[in-house]
Amino acid sequence: MDTSEGTVIGVFTCEQCDLSSPYTFYGQKPPNTRAIVLLEECYGMRDPFNPEREKFLVLGSKCCLCKKTVCVGTECSIFYTKRFCLPCVREHLEQFPEQIQMELAKKKTAKKM
């Protein structure tokens, strides 16, 4: 199976929002890229909106605490040195920097409006 040509190797599904999409690579090194190494093991695919083979989209990764598969959407996860799903962030909020705590508080307030 040649993943460098964008062959689908599975279907990524976010356990938070149910976003579902085929993925063509998993890991830190997207195919057809020379100097790119991602900071996390992630699910990705070639960008279907760009004809350049080296362009890609990161779909998501696994939460480093609970191991659930989550997308990179701001309602589902954050990346702070590692990927965290929002339920785990809320559960361990006091262990995150004040800036992240304030951002989550803003989101909570905006949702109530």
Summary of the structure (lengths in Angstrom):
residues: 113
radius of gyration: 15.6
end to end distance: 49.0
largest distance: 49.0
contacts: 298
relative contact order: 0.15
helix: 24%
strand: 28%
